[in-house]
Each structure stands twice: as structure tokens, then as C-alpha cells.
Amino acid sequence: MKFQTTRTELLDTILMASRAIAPKTSAFILSGVMLDAQENLTVYSTDLETSIKSSTSVKILEKGKIVVPSRILINILKSLKESKIELELDKASNKVKISCEKAFFTLNTMSVEEYPEFPEIKKENCFKMNLDKFKGLVSKVQKAASLDESRAVLTGVLLEIEEGVLRMVATDSYRLALVKEKLGEGIPLTKVVIPAKVLDSILKSEFGEGAVEINLEENQISFSLEGGNKRKNTIVSRLLSGKFPEYKQLIPKSFKHNIILDRSRVLEVVKRISSISQDNIPIRLNFNKGRVTVSMNIKEVGSSSEEFEVSYGEEEIETAFNPEFLIDGINIIEDKNIILSIEEPLKPILLQSEKNKNLVYLLMPIRVS
């Protein structure tokens, strides 16, 4: 195997592919990436649950494939200046030679025969979406997915297609984010749970324009993305099993109070007041006769408060939230005004855009003395 390309082209391709590698691998071979030089260069990685391949156009001088430690190869490439780079397998020593300008490295390779096969993709239930739009939907819900592996299904994002409408939902039991998008007719009913880390790989892809092809099978999902210079990324993942919460039943149909807030103003104040926050001490919101007071009190640190005018003239109501979760909810709404809907201080609130009802964020309050 021998090929030439640029340092950035190779680094970007390997970085994308390596996102399937787990921080702690069950087998040493899984810490490596496989470089397969044929008509193009394709880089593979897997943790046996998720597999990624990233292809790009390079100058192939000799076909072949190798497996090398991903972290070390990435560190080498990051240390180099932007220039032409050449990789060549020395068959006698089974080491790969890496040369860039006057820098020269040799790396031990790993067994190609031991490296897992890339999953077979059967195109059964397939549809395409604008990639930038799909990334936008993912970014709205992804942070609400749980990090607690003890309830694996909540570490994923529900993707549901019903009557031509795609819904994506994530919840960690303390908050819930829902976004929907009209796709059109002809796409079969679908309800699957995708690991959030898989969708994060798509978000971090440098591809923006173009389309993403989504293919659903019985136990797996695959995403195909295309970019310039014959760049192509394919991500294949097993689906999460288990019963996802009945989210429609969790979202109240009506609220006693619906308060319109200037999104930029409330975000600025909440961030400022929570700047003293430690260990997610709750932030309080007190609504009373044309104003809202945002405050935080930490016995060991101090206190902070700020008030501003708001169009609210009903009974006084105070509620409190995890400040990080509240900021996440405000951040995903892009319109000028947001509606904060509240029933009672200890019942969930709903954040949504004043104009766009296709995105909602449900947040549980915290009981404070």
C-alpha cells in the first residue's frame, strides 16, 4: 500500500472515521483504524455497535490496506504542517512509513485479518433529507438525551415518521425536547431509537450542503453523507432496544399561564445570574405584576439577582430549575420571542417559539425551600 495526499485531507478523513472508536475498547484491534487504498482511500472504525467509513480521493501508488492505532496516527497528523504527505507499507517489517516534508515516522501495524467486517447495508426503508436541515433537527433535541447507561433507551433519540411527518424526541426524565418536520407522503411508518452519539457524529461532520440518505432496517440504521472531492461518510449503528416513553402523554395540552419573553433578554439574564452556579444549584424565576426576578442563592458562595419587565399581570408564581437545562431549552429556540407556559410551580413548564410550534421543550422544576 502506498498513497499521497495532503495532511488536512487525511486528518479530516481519519477524524471523521475514528468517531466510532470507544474511549475504552474491549479489544486492542478496536483502537485502530483501517486504511484501505483502492480506487479511493477509505478509512474504517468500529466499536462493534457503531461503524463508520469515510472515503476521499487520494493519489494511489499501490493498492492495499493496513490497520494502525488511531490516536497515535491522529496525534502525528495534528503535529505536522500543512503539506503533501505520503504513507507506504513496508512489507518486510510490516510497518507503515509516514513522510511529510522533512518529518518521518514509522508505525507498527495491526492485523488486518482480525479487523471486523463493515456491516452489510440492505436498502429496505430508505429516504433522503437535506443534510443541513437534518443537522438542525438533531441539534434541537440531542442535548436532552440521557447520559445514564442504566436506562439505555433514554441515551438515544426517538425518530418517528407518521403520516409524512418526522418527529425527533429525546428525554432524560428531567426534560424533553421534541422537534418535527414535514417530509411528504410515501415514507412508511417508522419508530426507532438511535444512539445519541451516532447523531453527534453527523453533527460534527464537516459536510453541510447536499443530502443525507437514511436507511432503516430491522435492527440497524445507516446514514450516507456526500461532500466534495469524492468525500463520502457512511455511519451504521445498531438501534437501541427498550420502550421509549410515551412522549405525547407527557406534554400537557393546556396551561394556566402563558408568558411571552424576549429570548435574548431572558437568556442573557439567566446566564449572568447563574455565573455563580455550583453543582447545578437551582435558579429561581419569580413572576409578579409586570416583572420577573431571576435569582440564585448559594450559602457557601453568595447570591445574585436581576429583574426585568414582562407582560404578566396575574398571580405571583415562583419556580426553579437546573440552570444548565434552562439555558439549553432557551438556546434551541431561534425566534425573537419565546412562550413560557406554566401551570403550577412544581409542574413541568413548556418552552416554545411564539411563531414556530414544531419545537417544544418540556422542563421539570426543582423543589426549593
C-alpha positions in Angstrom: 0.0 0.0 0.0 1.2 3.4 -0.9 -0.6 6.7 -1.4 -0.1 10.5 -1.4 -2.5 13.2 -0.3 -2.5 16.4 1.9 -2.1 16.4 5.6 -5.5 18.1 6.1 -7.4 15.8 3.7 -6.0 12.7 5.5 -6.6 14.1 9.0 -10.2 15.2 8.3 -11.0 11.7 6.9 -9.5 9.9 9.8 -11.1 12.2 12.4 -14.5 11.5 10.9 -14.0 7.8 10.8 -12.5 7.5 14.2 -15.6 8.8 15.9 -16.9 5.2 16.3 -13.9 4.3 18.5 -14.9 3.9 22.2 -12.6 5.6 24.8 -12.1 2.2 26.4 -12.2 -0.7 23.9 -13.0 -4.3 24.6 -10.2 -5.5 22.2 -6.9 -3.8 21.2 -7.8 -4.2 17.5 -10.8 -1.8 18.0 -8.5 1.0 19.0 -7.2 1.1 15.4 -8.5 2.4 12.1 -8.2 0.5 8.9 -6.9 2.4 5.8 -8.0 0.7 2.6 -6.4 2.2 -0.6 -8.2 1.0 -3.7 -9.6 3.5 -6.3 -10.0 5.9 -3.4 -8.9 5.8 0.2 -11.5 4.5 2.7 -10.9 4.7 6.5 -12.9 2.4 8.8 -13.5 2.3 12.5 -15.9 0.4 14.8 -16.8 -0.3 18.4 -19.0 -3.3 17.3 -22.2 -1.2 17.9 -21.4 1.6 15.6 -19.2 1.5 12.4 -18.1 4.4 10.3 -16.3 4.6 7.0 -15.0 7.8 5.4 -13.8 7.9 1.8 -11.8 10.5 0.0 -9.9 10.9 -3.3 -6.1 10.5 -3.0 -3.2 9.6 -5.3 -3.0 5.8 -5.1 0.5 4.5 -6.0 0.0 0.9 -4.7 -3.2 -0.7 -3.5 -3.5 -2.3 -0.1 -4.8 -2.0 3.4 -3.4 -1.5 6.9 -4.7 -1.1 10.5 -2.9 1.4 12.6 -3.5 2.9 16.1 -5.9 5.7 15.6 -4.9 8.0 18.4 -1.2 7.9 17.6 -1.8 8.5 13.9 -4.1 11.5 14.6 -1.5 12.9 17.0 1.1 12.6 14.3 -1.1 14.3 11.7 -2.0 17.1 14.0 1.7 17.8 14.7 2.5 18.2 11.0 2.4 21.4 8.9 0.0 21.6 6.0 1.8 19.9 3.1 1.9 16.8 0.9 2.0 13.6 2.9 2.9 10.0 1.8 2.0 6.7 3.6 3.7 3.5 2.5 3.6 0.0 3.9 7.0 -1.6 4.3 6.0 -5.3 3.7 9.3 -6.6 5.1 8.8 -5.1 8.5 5.0 -4.7 8.3 5.4 -1.1 9.4 3.9 1.9 7.8 6.2 4.8 6.8 4.7 8.3 7.1 6.6 11.2 5.5 5.8 14.9 5.3 8.4 17.4 4.2 11.4 16.5 6.4 9.4 14.7 9.1 9.5 10.9 9.0 7.7 8.4 11.2 7.2 4.6 11.2 4.3 3.0 13.0 3.7 -0.6 13.8 0.6 -2.0 12.1 -2.1 -4.3 13.5 -3.6 -7.4 12.0 -5.9 -6.7 9.0 -7.4 -10.2 9.3 -8.6 -9.5 12.9 -10.3 -6.3 12.0 -14.2 -6.6 12.0 -16.0 -6.5 8.7 -18.1 -3.4 7.9 -21.8 -4.2 8.4 -23.8 -5.1 5.3 -26.4 -2.5 4.3 -29.6 -3.7 2.8 -31.6 -0.8 1.4 -35.1 -1.6 2.7 -36.7 1.6 4.0 -34.8 4.5 2.6 -35.4 8.2 2.4 -33.4 11.4 1.8 -33.3 14.7 3.6 -31.4 18.0 3.2 -28.3 17.4 5.4 -28.2 20.9 6.8 -31.9 20.6 7.8 -31.4 17.2 9.4 -28.4 18.5 11.4 -30.7 21.4 12.6 -33.3 18.9 13.8 -30.7 16.8 15.6 -29.2 19.9 17.3 -32.6 20.8 18.8 -33.1 17.5 20.7 -29.7 15.9 21.2 -28.7 17.5 24.5 -31.9 16.3 26.2 -30.8 12.6 25.8 -29.7 10.9 29.0 -26.0 10.1 29.8 -27.1 7.4 32.2 -26.3 4.0 30.7 -28.5 2.2 33.3 -31.5 3.2 31.1 -30.0 2.7 27.7 -33.1 3.6 25.7 -33.0 7.2 27.1 -29.4 7.6 25.8 -31.0 7.6 22.4 -33.2 9.9 20.2 -36.6 8.6 19.0 -37.0 9.0 15.3 -40.7 8.6 14.3 -42.3 9.0 10.9 -46.1 9.1 10.8 -48.3 10.4 8.0 -45.4 12.1 6.3 -44.2 14.0 9.4 -40.8 13.2 11.0 -40.5 13.7 14.8 -37.4 13.5 16.8 -37.7 13.3 20.6 -35.1 13.0 23.4 -35.6 12.9 27.2 -33.5 12.2 30.3 -36.6 12.2 32.6 -35.9 15.8 33.7 -36.5 17.4 30.4 -37.9 16.5 27.0 -37.2 18.1 23.6 -39.4 17.5 20.5 -39.0 18.7 17.0 -41.0 17.8 13.9 -40.6 18.4 10.2 -42.9 17.7 7.2 -41.3 15.2 4.8 -44.1 14.5 2.4 -46.1 11.3 1.6 -44.8 7.9 0.7 -42.5 7.2 3.6 -43.6 4.2 5.7 -44.5 4.4 9.3 -41.3 4.3 11.4 -40.4 4.3 15.1 -36.8 3.6 16.1 -34.4 4.8 18.8 -31.0 5.9 17.6 -28.0 6.3 20.0 -27.4 10.0 20.5 -23.6 9.6 20.0 -24.3 8.4 16.4 -26.3 11.5 15.6 -23.5 13.6 17.3 -21.1 12.1 14.6 -23.3 13.5 11.9 -23.5 16.9 13.6 -19.7 17.0 13.7 -19.3 16.1 10.1 -17.8 18.9 8.1 -20.4 18.3 5.3 -23.2 20.8 5.3 -24.8 21.1 1.9 -26.2 18.2 0.0 -28.3 15.3 1.3 -28.3 12.6 3.9 -29.6 9.2 2.9 -31.2 7.4 5.8 -31.8 3.7 5.6 -33.8 1.8 8.2 -33.5 -2.0 8.7 -34.9 -4.3 11.4 -32.0 -3.8 13.9 -29.8 -1.1 12.4 -29.8 2.3 10.8 -27.4 3.8 8.3 -26.6 7.3 7.2 -24.8 8.2 4.0 -23.4 11.7 3.5 -21.6 13.1 0.5 -19.2 16.1 0.2 -16.7 17.5 -2.3 -13.5 15.7 -3.6 -15.4 12.4 -3.8 -15.8 12.6 0.0 -18.3 10.2 1.4 -19.2 9.2 5.0 -21.3 6.2 6.0 -22.4 5.6 9.5 -24.0 2.3 10.5 -25.4 1.7 14.0 -27.4 -0.8 15.9 -30.7 0.5 17.1 -31.5 0.8 20.8 -34.0 -1.7 22.2 -36.5 -1.0 25.0 -39.7 1.0 25.4 -39.2 4.7 24.8 -41.5 6.9 27.0 -45.0 7.8 25.6 -43.9 11.4 25.0 -47.3 12.6 23.7 -48.8 11.8 27.1 -46.1 13.8 28.9 -46.8 17.1 27.1 -49.8 18.9 28.7 -52.5 20.1 26.3 -53.0 23.5 28.1 -51.5 25.7 30.8 -52.9 28.3 33.2 -50.2 30.9 32.4 -48.5 31.6 29.0 -45.8 34.3 29.4 -44.1 35.9 26.4 -40.4 36.6 26.9 -37.8 38.3 24.8 -35.5 35.3 24.1 -32.2 37.3 24.0 -33.0 39.2 27.2 -34.0 36.2 29.3 -31.0 34.1 28.0 -28.6 36.9 28.9 -30.1 37.3 32.4 -30.2 33.6 33.2 -26.6 33.2 32.1 -25.5 36.2 34.1 -27.3 35.1 37.3 -26.1 31.5 37.0 -22.5 32.6 36.7 -22.1 31.9 40.4 -23.6 28.4 40.0 -22.1 25.4 41.6 -23.2 21.8 41.3 -26.4 22.9 39.4 -27.8 24.9 42.3 -31.3 25.8 41.0 -32.1 29.2 39.5 -35.4 30.8 40.6 -37.8 32.7 38.4 -40.4 34.8 40.2 -43.2 36.3 38.1 -45.2 39.1 39.7 -47.2 42.1 38.3 -45.3 43.1 35.2 -41.8 41.8 36.2 -39.8 38.7 36.5 -37.0 38.3 39.1 -34.2 35.8 38.3 -32.2 34.9 41.3 -29.7 32.4 42.8 -28.6 31.9 46.4 -25.6 29.7 47.3 -24.9 29.6 51.0 -21.1 28.9 50.6 -20.7 31.4 47.8 -23.2 34.3 47.8 -26.2 35.4 45.8 -27.3 37.0 42.6 -30.5 38.5 41.3 -31.8 40.6 38.4 -35.3 41.7 37.3 -36.8 43.0 34.1 -40.2 43.9 32.9 -42.5 41.3 31.4 -46.1 41.3 30.1 -47.6 39.4 33.1 -50.3 40.7 35.4 -51.7 37.5 37.0 -51.0 35.9 40.4 -47.4 35.7 41.8 -45.7 32.5 40.8 -42.2 31.3 41.6 -40.5 28.2 40.2 -36.9 27.0 40.0 -34.8 25.0 37.5 -31.5 23.4 36.8 -29.8 26.4 35.2 -27.9 24.4 32.5 -31.1 22.7 31.4 -33.0 26.0 31.3 -30.2 27.6 29.1 -30.3 24.6 26.8 -34.0 25.0 26.3 -33.8 28.7 25.6 -30.8 28.1 23.2 -32.6 25.8 20.9 -35.4 28.3 20.1 -34.2 30.8 17.5 -37.1 33.2 17.2 -37.2 36.7 18.9 -39.9 35.7 21.4 -40.4 32.5 23.4 -43.5 31.4 25.3 -43.0 30.1 28.8 -46.1 28.1 29.7 -46.7 27.1 33.3 -49.5 25.5 35.3 -48.2 25.4 38.9 -44.7 25.9 40.4 -44.0 22.2 40.8 -45.4 21.1 37.4 -43.3 21.0 34.2 -43.1 24.1 32.2 -43.1 24.3 28.4 -40.8 26.5 26.3 -41.6 27.1 22.7 -41.3 29.7 20.0 -44.1 32.3 19.7 -44.4 31.5 16.0 -42.9 28.0 15.3 -44.9 25.3 17.1 -42.8 22.5 15.6 -40.4 22.7 18.5 -41.2 22.2 22.2 -39.0 21.8 25.3 -40.6 20.5 28.5 -38.6 21.0 31.7 -39.2 19.7 35.2 -38.8 22.3 38.0 -36.8 21.7 41.2 -38.4 21.9 44.6 -36.7 24.6 46.7 -37.3 25.6 50.3 
